[in-house]
Amino acid sequence: MSEGRTTHWGNVAEAGFVFGTWFMYFVDRFLGRWPFRVVLAPVLLFYVLRHQLARRSSEEYLGRLGIKAGFGTTYRHIGAFAESMVDKAIAVAGRYPFEKLKFTGRQLMFDLIDARQGGVLVTAHMGCLEVCRLAAGRKHGPKLNVLVHTRNAEQFNSVLKKLSPDNQVSLIQVTDFSPATAAMLAQKVDAGEFVVITGDRVPLSDASGRTVPAQFLGATAWFPVGPWVLASALKCQVILFSVLREGESYRVRFEKLADRVDLPRGKREAAAAEYVALYAKKLEQLCRESPYDWFNFFPFWEPPRA
């Protein structure tokens, strides 16, 4: 394996946009979305021109989708990310209208909740996952435990905390995942709760053996085995969870990936690779359906360090 990834996503620092996030949030709240977009335009223009890493990464990703890479498409891609940031704040503050959301596969979740069966919701850095808080806050909604890495997003997370200090969605830091954390998650799943984990970023340590390669958008990319190891340990269903923009709102989707994850001894890596390949295939379908909704602005196809 090559020396590889020179820019790990965990080392890409925040752009220091707390003031900007608050400002845009209030522009959207009091003036509406189109005035928000007008105010956002010069800020976005400056960002796209200044941040070469984000621009190059966007161009590579869009090019693999067959979209002609250029300033206009990159501007649109990073602009979609900026809008999702404000939508996150709106959703966390409880201001996003639940009635605007569209659902696919919702009955799957209803059946699990009625049966008091928990599970693992594997997702990606796409769209606006925070709207799931709207469902979690409703009567008979799912109880969600979201595994997060906040070291490189502490400022933005502080904004979300101030907007909704009493939010019932549990955020669990997983920079250092301990046996105690795994035991705690097992108790939650046994109680009918759900664990939300992303599957499209390699572990922070880049340790050998914690990732497996899979074909993604016509080239080899590396994905973590962590979600599948966790699901195997929890002995529960795995559901693909996504929230992608559709028009001026979002579509929330649930699709069963596996009733159980089996990683037999001696064949763990090969078995994990099969689950990762399935996930990568589903992720590619989502990216092709909504290309500007995938937000990984770093060299995604670089191999991890040995």
Phi and psi in degrees as a GROMACS rama.xvg file:
@    title "Ramachandran Plot"
@    xaxis  label "Phi"
@    yaxis  label "Psi"
@TYPE xy
-74.4513  166.438  SER-2
-61.2607  -36.1217  GLU-3
71.4934  -139.548  GLY-4
-51.6568  111.873  ARG-5
-88.0474  -22.5166  THR-6
-128.482  93.5749  THR-7
-74.8882  142.142  HIS-8
-57.9256  -32.5122  TRP-9
-69.5239  -15.021  GLY-10
-97.5033  0.571059  ASN-11
-85.3451  106.51  VAL-12
-73.3118  161.83  ALA-13
-63.0686  150.871  GLU-14
-82.3228  7.35393  ALA-15
69.0996  52.0727  GLY-16
-111.436  28.9249  PHE-17
-60.1913  -50.2246  VAL-18
-59.8648  -43.6455  PHE-19
-63.1726  -38.4048  GLY-20
-64.0522  -46.447  THR-21
-60.6564  -44.6341  TRP-22
-60.4844  -48.5401  PHE-23
-65.8325  -35.7193  MET-24
-59.708  -45.5896  TYR-25
-75.109  -30.4334  PHE-26
-61.5571  -46.345  VAL-27
-65.0675  -39.6437  ASP-28
-66.0446  -42.0764  ARG-29
-99.3721  -21.0039  PHE-30
-113.284  -25.7098  LEU-31
107.234  174.309  GLY-32
-71.2272  -41.2037  ARG-33
-69.4717  -42.7302  TRP-34
-59.0812  -35.6428  PRO-35
-59.4211  -43.9603  PHE-36
-67.3378  -34.179  ARG-37
-65.5861  -44.8143  VAL-38
-67.2991  -35.3369  VAL-39
-68.8107  -30.1366  LEU-40
-52.9791  -52.5783  ALA-41
-66.5434  -33.0375  PRO-42
-64.7419  -44.148  VAL-43
-66.1224  -40.414  LEU-44
-58.9848  -45.3083  LEU-45
-61.877  -42.3894  PHE-46
-64.7227  -47.0868  TYR-47
-62.572  -39.4199  VAL-48
-70.4091  -34.2542  LEU-49
-83.2825  -40.0574  ARG-50
-95.6651  91.7053  HIS-51
-66.3198  -36.7679  GLN-52
-61.2988  -47.4766  LEU-53
-63.3876  -40.7651  ALA-54
-65.8893  -45.6622  ARG-55
-66.1574  -38.8511  ARG-56
-66.4706  -39.88  SER-57
-63.7613  -42.4886  SER-58
-63.2551  -40.5175  GLU-59
-64.5527  -46.7352  GLU-60
-62.2835  -49.3623  TYR-61
-64.5149  -35.6551  LEU-62
-62.744  -37.2495  GLY-63
-68.8662  -21.1506  ARG-64
-86.0406  -4.27383  LEU-65
85.9992  12.6528  GLY-66
-93.1027  127.317  ILE-67
-59.37  117.772  LYS-68
-73.5176  137.157  ALA-69
-177.391  176.571  GLY-70
-60.8658  -39.7625  PHE-71
-64.3975  -45.0752  GLY-72
-71.1245  -37.0122  THR-73
-65.8887  -40.8358  THR-74
-59.118  -42.9836  TYR-75
-64.8929  -40.9325  ARG-76
-64.471  -50.974  HIS-77
-69.0637  -30.1879  ILE-78
-65.0221  -37.342  GLY-79
-63.6906  -37.0087  ALA-80
-64.318  -43.371  PHE-81
-61.5963  -42.6437  ALA-82
-65.1438  -35.8524  GLU-83
-65.1489  -32.9291  SER-84
-62.3574  -43.6267  MET-85
-69.8035  -38.3231  VAL-86
-63.2853  -34.8702  ASP-87
-59.4985  -47.959  LYS-88
-62.4648  -41.1713  ALA-89
-63.5693  -43.2875  ILE-90
-65.7439  -43.8744  ALA-91
-64.2647  -34.5643  VAL-92
-75.6374  -5.20612  ALA-93
80.9877  14.9783  GLY-94
-96.9888  -9.5757  ARG-95
-78.9917  125.413  TYR-96
-68.0443  116.122  PRO-97
-58.0401  -32.4654  PHE-98
-65.9773  -20.639  GLU-99
-76.2183  -19.8554  LYS-100
-71.9914  146.041  LEU-101
-115.536  146.317  LYS-102
-126.502  144.967  PHE-103
-132.49  130.884  THR-104
76.8245  20.4626  GLY-105
-65.6635  -31.9381  ARG-106
-62.7803  -31.4117  GLN-107
-56.6966  -44.091  LEU-108
-70.4622  -40.5755  MET-109
-58.4264  -42.6807  PHE-110
-63.9189  -41.2924  ASP-111
-67.352  -40.8716  LEU-112
-64.6408  -43.7539  ILE-113
-62.2945  -34.0772  ASP-114
-87.2657  0.498811  ALA-115
54.7619  42.2912  ARG-116
-108.321  125.459  GLN-117
-87.4219  -175.635  GLY-118
-175.398  179.388  GLY-119
-106.266  125.267  VAL-120
-100.976  107.586  LEU-121
-94.1495  133.009  VAL-122
-136.401  -162.908  THR-123
-147.775  172.863  ALA-124
-82.252  75.2801  HIS-125
-136.316  148.134  MET-126
57.862  -138.823  GLY-127
-132.015  84.0494  CYS-128
-64.2703  -21.9831  LEU-129
-64.0604  -16.3798  GLU-130
-66.9734  -14.4836  VAL-131
-63.3778  -21.4221  CYS-132
-64.0938  -29.156  ARG-133
-63.8707  -43.5505  LEU-134
-69.1918  -38.6478  ALA-135
-65.7067  -28.632  ALA-136
-84.3792  -4.59885  GLY-137
-90.9872  160.003  ARG-138
-60.8545  134.742  LYS-139
65.2252  17.0047  HIS-140
-78.1495  163.574  GLY-141
-70.146  145.567  PRO-142
-91.9287  118.437  LYS-143
-110.025  137.894  LEU-144
-123.398  106.418  ASN-145
-97.8094  120.668  VAL-146
-82.7362  123.747  LEU-147
-132.075  156.339  VAL-148
-118.456  111.475  HIS-149
-109.648  6.59195  THR-150
-59.6762  -37.7816  ARG-151
-99.0532  15.9437  ASN-152
-145.45  31.5007  ALA-153
-65.1879  -36.3159  GLU-154
-66.3518  -45.7661  GLN-155
-65.6795  -39.2357  PHE-156
-64.6512  -29.7853  ASN-157
-66.7292  -34.2203  SER-158
-63.2018  -46.9191  VAL-159
-61.6511  -39.0343  LEU-160
-64.9065  -40.0612  LYS-161
-68.7918  -33.4483  LYS-162
-69.9277  -32.4537  LEU-163
-146.759  75.7608  SER-164
-65.5811  -22.0082  PRO-165
-107.452  19.2175  ASP-166
-60.7564  139.236  ASN-167
-84.7515  -8.63056  GLN-168
-73.6472  129.382  VAL-169
-91.0408  122.175  SER-170
-99.6348  125.054  LEU-171
-119.176  117.666  ILE-172
-70.798  130.498  GLN-173
-126.108  26.3106  VAL-174
-58.1146  -41.6335  THR-175
-123.101  101.208  ASP-176
-87.3855  116.064  PHE-177
-105.104  162.61  SER-178
-57.2765  -33.7217  PRO-179
-64.1959  -37.4603  ALA-180
-65.0173  -43.0387  THR-181
-62.1031  -41.4534  ALA-182
-64.8545  -39.5692  ALA-183
-64.4652  -40.7407  MET-184
-66.8821  -36.0824  LEU-185
-61.3456  -40.2249  ALA-186
-64.2651  -39.8772  GLN-187
-66.7466  -44.0424  LYS-188
-64.19  -41.2317  VAL-189
-61.7346  -26.5094  ASP-190
-87.4689  4.54324  ALA-191
92.0909  14.396  GLY-192
-94.4038  170.756  GLU-193
-121.326  142.9  PHE-194
-107.061  126.008  VAL-195
-105.167  125.984  VAL-196
-142.091  141.304  ILE-197
-86.8441  150.338  THR-198
-121.565  15.4416  GLY-199
-118.257  20.5556  ASP-200
-136.947  135.797  ARG-201
-69.0057  157.156  VAL-202
-60.5015  155.437  PRO-203
-62.5364  -30.5138  LEU-204
-79.3612  -16.2942  SER-205
54.1924  27.8579  ASP-206
-68.4434  139.967  ALA-207
-62.4081  136.136  SER-208
96.4263  -11.876  GLY-209
-96.8558  -0.441853  ARG-210
-132.413  156.728  THR-211
-135.395  149.512  VAL-212
-81.795  151.48  PRO-213
-152.403  153.906  ALA-214
-75.6901  127.571  GLN-215
-144.975  115.863  PHE-216
55.8554  43.737  LEU-217
83.22  7.03464  GLY-218
-148.623  166.26  ALA-219
-80.6923  129.528  THR-220
-128.662  160.522  ALA-221
-109.323  133.635  TRP-222
-125.497  151.007  PHE-223
-75.121  148.89  PRO-224
-92.28  -7.44742  VAL-225
-51.3871  -47.5389  GLY-226
-58.8818  -33.8458  PRO-227
-82.1475  -34.9059  TRP-228
-64.0311  -41.9648  VAL-229
-63.3036  -47.7761  LEU-230
-62.5078  -36.917  ALA-231
-63.3914  -42.0108  SER-232
-68.5462  -34.9424  ALA-233
-83.1326  -13.3567  LEU-234
53.9059  55.0806  LYS-235
-140.681  174.15  CYS-236
-68.8365  152.087  GLN-237
-117.309  127.279  VAL-238
-123.625  130.36  ILE-239
-76.6044  126.934  LEU-240
-123.28  127.412  PHE-241
-144.382  151.546  SER-242
-134.96  99.4467  VAL-243
-114.721  147.927  LEU-244
-65.4968  137.922  ARG-245
-139.342  104.182  GLU-246
68.5519  -127.613  GLY-247
-99.2037  14.4587  GLU-248
-136.606  -159.269  SER-249
-132.597  149.793  TYR-250
-108.85  124.798  ARG-251
-97.5325  126.189  VAL-252
-124.609  142.01  ARG-253
-128.547  128.813  PHE-254
-141.076  125.788  GLU-255
-68.5117  129.439  LYS-256
-99.9665  -34.8613  LEU-257
-161.449  140.847  ALA-258
-70.5158  -37.5959  ASP-259
-148.495  153.632  ARG-260
-108.04  119.991  VAL-261
-111.084  117.04  ASP-262
-119.842  83.5699  LEU-263
-67.0581  148.547  PRO-264
-60.5242  140.588  ARG-265
84.613  -17.1718  GLY-266
-130.954  19.5355  LYS-267
-60.1189  -47.489  ARG-268
-64.774  -41.5292  GLU-269
-65.5521  -41.0783  ALA-270
-67.0608  -42.5024  ALA-271
-62.105  -36.8431  ALA-272
-62.6133  -33.6124  ALA-273
-66.817  -42.6042  GLU-274
-66.871  -40.6028  TYR-275
-63.7603  -40.8189  VAL-276
-62.2222  -40.1605  ALA-277
-63.5179  -44.5706  LEU-278
-62.4886  -45.0567  TYR-279
-61.4817  -37.9006  ALA-280
-64.9201  -44.0682  LYS-281
-66.0109  -39.4559  LYS-282
-63.8611  -40.7414  LEU-283
-61.748  -40.2236  GLU-284
-61.4908  -42.0178  GLN-285
-65.7112  -40.3415  LEU-286
-65.2692  -38.8621  CYS-287
-69.8111  -32.0554  ARG-288
-73.6593  -38.8357  GLU-289
-136.342  74.1624  SER-290
-62.2346  -27.9661  PRO-291
-90.3604  8.95068  TYR-292
-101.757  3.2238  ASP-293
-101.096  123.434  TRP-294
-119.24  73.442  PHE-295
-124.381  90.3432  ASN-296
-95.2272  62.5251  PHE-297
-151.11  169.67  PHE-298
-68.3502  86.8971  PRO-299
-66.0368  -33.6508  PHE-300
-89.871  0.979634  TRP-301
-69.4276  138.008  GLU-302
-70.9395  150.951  PRO-303
-69.5552  159.675  PRO-304
-65.3747  149.826  ARG-305
